[in-house]
Amino acid sequence: MTMRSRIKISLVTLLAAIGAMTFASKARGQELPELLLGTQTNSVSWFPLYVAMKKGLFREYGFIFKPVILSG
């Protein structure tokens, strides 16, 4: 995977998280929406997202984060 591809994936991930946080604030009092994020591998580069998930950061902002491992 090239550096340019990794940057694109990181930007898409960041924008998806920001968008989900924006819409999640409107969902208070309702069932929490799920944010599914496709990853290619279960690698160290995704570690910060897993830590945030385990610490409840995504729930704090009003949604459930679920990583999905994609097979190629």
trRosetta pair geometry for C-beta under 8 A, 3 or more apart (Angstrom, degrees):
i j d omega theta_ij theta_ji phi_ij phi_ji
1 5 5.0 -116 -173 83 87 133
1 6 5.9 100 135 -55 115 91
1 40 7.8 164 -65 45 146 165
2 5 4.7 100 58 5 78 102
2 6 7.1 -142 98 -4 44 87
3 6 5.7 -55 -151 37 34 112
3 7 6.4 36 152 -21 66 104
4 7 5.8 -53 -150 34 31 112
4 8 6.5 33 152 -19 64 105
5 8 5.7 -53 -150 35 33 112
5 9 6.4 31 153 -18 66 105
6 9 5.7 -54 -146 37 32 111
6 10 6.3 33 154 -20 65 107
7 10 5.7 -55 -147 37 31 112
7 11 6.3 30 155 -18 65 106
8 11 5.8 -56 -148 37 30 110
8 12 6.4 29 155 -17 65 106
9 12 5.8 -55 -147 37 31 110
9 13 6.3 33 154 -20 64 108
10 13 5.6 -55 -148 37 30 114
10 14 6.3 31 154 -19 65 107
11 14 5.7 -53 -145 37 31 112
11 15 6.3 28 157 -15 65 107
12 15 5.9 -56 -145 40 29 109
12 16 6.2 31 155 -21 64 107
13 16 5.8 -56 -147 36 28 111
13 17 6.4 27 155 -18 63 107
13 37 6.5 60 -129 -150 94 126
14 17 5.8 -57 -149 36 30 110
14 18 6.4 27 155 -16 65 107
15 18 5.7 -53 -144 38 32 110
15 19 6.2 33 156 -18 65 108
16 19 5.8 -56 -146 39 29 111
16 20 6.2 29 156 -19 64 108
16 35 7.1 135 150 -165 104 114
16 37 6.8 144 106 -103 147 99
17 20 5.7 -55 -145 37 29 111
17 21 6.4 29 156 -19 64 106
17 35 7.4 79 -106 177 59 155
18 21 5.8 -55 -148 36 30 110
18 22 6.5 34 152 -23 63 105
19 22 5.6 -53 -150 31 32 114
19 23 6.5 16 159 -5 66 107
20 23 6.1 -62 -146 45 30 100
20 24 5.8 39 154 -33 67 111
20 33 7.4 -148 -153 93 95 120
20 35 4.7 21 -131 -96 159 133
20 61 7.9 81 116 120 90 122
20 63 5.4 -77 166 26 112 166
21 24 5.5 -50 -137 30 29 118
21 25 7.1 39 162 -29 59 95
21 61 4.9 -43 -124 172 92 134
21 62 7.4 115 -138 48 52 100
21 63 7.6 -116 -84 12 47 122
22 25 6.7 -54 -169 17 27 107
23 26 5.8 -55 -167 33 49 112
23 27 6.8 46 142 -24 72 109
23 33 7.3 -19 113 37 112 155
24 27 5.4 -60 -153 32 43 116
24 32 7.6 20 -144 -149 104 80
24 33 6.6 -132 -101 41 81 109
24 61 5.5 72 92 139 149 78
24 62 3.2 148 162 89 107 114
24 63 4.5 -99 -103 -33 131 102
25 28 6.8 -9 -175 -30 42 103
25 61 7.7 -54 -62 -174 77 71
25 62 6.1 175 -71 11 37 159
27 30 4.8 -90 -172 56 76 115
27 31 7.9 -62 176 74 114 41
27 32 6.9 108 126 -122 132 43
27 33 5.9 -112 -111 -12 171 104
27 62 5.5 138 66 170 104 122
27 63 7.5 72 59 -74 147 82
28 62 6.5 -73 -73 -116 69 129
32 59 6.8 -30 -128 -129 163 72
32 62 6.2 -167 -128 178 93 51
32 63 5.4 160 180 -123 96 33
32 64 5.0 106 118 -26 121 92
33 62 7.7 32 31 139 87 83
33 63 5.0 -33 71 -123 78 101
33 64 7.1 -156 100 26 33 81
34 63 6.9 146 -111 -176 14 93
34 64 4.8 -35 -107 73 66 103
34 65 7.9 147 -161 -92 62 14
34 66 5.7 -7 -168 7 109 120
35 58 6.9 -128 37 -162 127 132
35 63 5.0 66 -21 141 108 134
35 64 6.8 176 19 82 73 46
35 65 5.1 -24 68 -105 106 61
35 66 7.0 158 77 24 51 69
36 66 5.3 -26 -104 75 66 98
36 67 7.9 124 -159 -119 55 14
36 68 5.4 22 -173 -17 100 125
37 49 7.4 -100 79 -172 156 153
37 65 6.8 -6 1 -164 117 90
37 66 7.4 162 21 82 72 46
37 67 5.4 -38 71 -110 93 61
37 68 6.7 167 76 20 38 81
38 67 8.0 122 -109 -165 14 62
38 68 5.0 -38 -99 75 61 101
38 69 8.0 112 -155 -126 62 7
38 70 4.7 42 -171 -42 107 121
39 42 7.0 99 106 -80 133 47
39 43 8.0 -153 167 22 124 83
39 46 5.7 10 -129 -82 153 151
39 67 5.5 -5 2 -168 123 109
39 68 7.0 151 20 72 72 47
39 69 6.0 -38 73 -105 87 53
39 70 6.7 178 75 9 31 89
40 69 7.7 34 162 -156 13 66
40 70 5.8 -45 -101 61 48 100
40 72 6.9 11 -143 -37 98 118
41 46 8.0 -173 89 -3 66 127
41 69 7.2 36 -128 -140 20 101
42 46 7.0 -89 -150 53 41 136
42 67 8.0 113 -107 127 82 141
42 69 6.0 -35 -50 -95 94 125
43 46 6.0 101 64 10 64 95
44 47 5.3 -11 -166 -29 53 120
46 49 5.1 -49 -175 39 75 116
46 50 6.1 75 130 -23 87 101
46 67 6.9 85 176 -123 143 151
47 50 5.7 -60 -148 38 35 110
47 51 6.3 36 157 -21 70 104
48 51 5.7 -53 -146 35 33 112
48 52 6.3 34 156 -18 66 106
49 52 5.7 -54 -147 38 32 111
49 53 6.3 35 152 -22 65 106
49 65 7.2 -142 -180 159 97 146
49 67 6.9 107 122 -70 130 123
50 53 5.5 -51 -146 35 33 114
50 54 6.3 30 156 -16 66 106
50 67 7.3 -37 -82 -14 84 145
51 54 5.9 -57 -146 39 30 108
51 55 6.1 21 157 -12 66 112
52 55 5.9 -61 -141 44 27 106
52 57 4.0 -61 -168 41 86 136
52 58 6.3 90 137 -33 99 87
52 65 7.5 32 104 34 101 162
53 56 7.9 42 172 -65 28 24
53 57 7.3 -64 -63 42 24 89
53 58 5.9 2 -107 5 62 125
53 65 4.9 -116 -103 78 103 122
53 67 7.6 -88 -52 -18 161 103
56 59 4.7 -50 -165 43 79 118
56 60 5.8 92 134 -33 84 95
57 60 5.5 -51 -152 29 32 118
57 61 6.8 17 155 -6 64 105
58 61 6.0 -63 -154 44 34 102
58 63 5.7 -70 170 81 94 74
58 64 6.6 94 122 -134 122 19
58 65 4.0 -134 -95 -17 174 112
59 62 7.5 71 -173 -60 33 13
59 63 7.4 -127 -97 68 35 29
59 64 6.8 30 -85 -90 79 61
